[in-house]
Amino acid sequence: MVFLRCEAVRWVDDEPQPGLVEVRFTDAHDQQWALIDKWPVFSGDDLAPDSPYPVEVGVLCNILTTGNTAGTSDTVRISVTPWGLESLEGRIELEVRADQLTTS
């Protein structure tokens, strides 16, 4: 299993249970993205409204392609769909740096 390293930045709402958090990361092109979902979807410690944000978490992802693109090195195209996630803008495929991925 491969995870994209992200930061949970805030508690969004208590409903639906068990609560929603906002997670952010920056892609290989310095574009910041946000995802919002129930906190158990994100790997890491249990999150709560009073957690000390930001908290490092992981997003389960699928690797689509690896390689280099102009101006970047060691980039990986991923999909955040294993848990049905998408960015606030509706994106499900993103290009990230290889060092943003982990297997734990």
BELWO-V784430 format. One record per residue. RES is the residue in one small letter. SS is DSSP state (2 for helix, 1 for strand, 0 for the rest). PHI is phi in whole degrees, -180 to 180 (NA if undefined). Layout:
# BELWO-V784430
res=RES ss=SS phi=PHI
res=RES ss=SS phi=PHI
This chain:
# BELWO-V784430
res=m ss=0 phi=NA
res=v ss=1 phi=-116
res=f ss=1 phi=-122
res=l ss=1 phi=-91
res=r ss=1 phi=-71
res=c ss=1 phi=-141
res=e ss=1 phi=-124
res=a ss=1 phi=-75
res=v ss=1 phi=-106
res=r ss=1 phi=-166
res=w ss=1 phi=-83
res=v ss=1 phi=-91
res=d ss=1 phi=-166
res=d ss=0 phi=-79
res=e ss=0 phi=-115
res=p ss=0 phi=-73
res=q ss=0 phi=-63
res=p ss=0 phi=-94
res=g ss=0 phi=119
res=l ss=1 phi=-109
res=v ss=1 phi=-127
res=e ss=1 phi=-103
res=v ss=1 phi=-120
res=r ss=1 phi=-129
res=f ss=1 phi=-156
res=t ss=1 phi=-113
res=d ss=0 phi=-82
res=a ss=0 phi=-67
res=h ss=0 phi=-111
res=d ss=0 phi=63
res=q ss=0 phi=-93
res=q ss=1 phi=-89
res=w ss=1 phi=-126
res=a ss=1 phi=-129
res=l ss=1 phi=-128
res=i ss=1 phi=-129
res=d ss=1 phi=-163
res=k ss=1 phi=-62
res=w ss=2 phi=-59
res=p ss=2 phi=-66
res=v ss=2 phi=-65
res=f ss=0 phi=-96
res=s ss=1 phi=-70
res=g ss=0 phi=127
res=d ss=0 phi=-70
res=d ss=0 phi=-60
res=l ss=0 phi=-112
res=a ss=0 phi=-148
res=p ss=0 phi=-57
res=d ss=0 phi=-100
res=s ss=0 phi=-62
res=p ss=0 phi=-80
res=y ss=0 phi=-73
res=p ss=0 phi=-78
res=v ss=1 phi=-127
res=e ss=1 phi=-71
res=v ss=1 phi=-138
res=g ss=1 phi=-128
res=v ss=1 phi=-114
res=l ss=1 phi=-62
res=c ss=1 phi=-142
res=n ss=1 phi=-107
res=i ss=1 phi=-85
res=l ss=1 phi=-97
res=t ss=1 phi=-149
res=t ss=1 phi=-126
res=g ss=1 phi=152
res=n ss=0 phi=-109
res=t ss=0 phi=-122
res=a ss=0 phi=-53
res=g ss=0 phi=85
res=t ss=0 phi=-130
res=s ss=0 phi=-131
res=d ss=0 phi=54
res=t ss=1 phi=-99
res=v ss=1 phi=-135
res=r ss=1 phi=-92
res=i ss=1 phi=-123
res=s ss=1 phi=-122
res=v ss=0 phi=-101
res=t ss=0 phi=-86
res=p ss=0 phi=-54
res=w ss=0 phi=-105
res=g ss=0 phi=77
res=l ss=0 phi=-82
res=e ss=0 phi=-154
res=s ss=0 phi=-68
res=l ss=0 phi=-60
res=e ss=0 phi=-88
res=g ss=0 phi=92
res=r ss=0 phi=-82
res=i ss=0 phi=-118
res=e ss=1 phi=-115
res=l ss=1 phi=-143
res=e ss=1 phi=-109
res=v ss=1 phi=-125
res=r ss=1 phi=-76
res=a ss=2 phi=-58
res=d ss=2 phi=-74
res=q ss=2 phi=-86
res=l ss=1 phi=-103
res=t ss=1 phi=-144
res=t ss=0 phi=-108
res=s ss=0 phi=-135
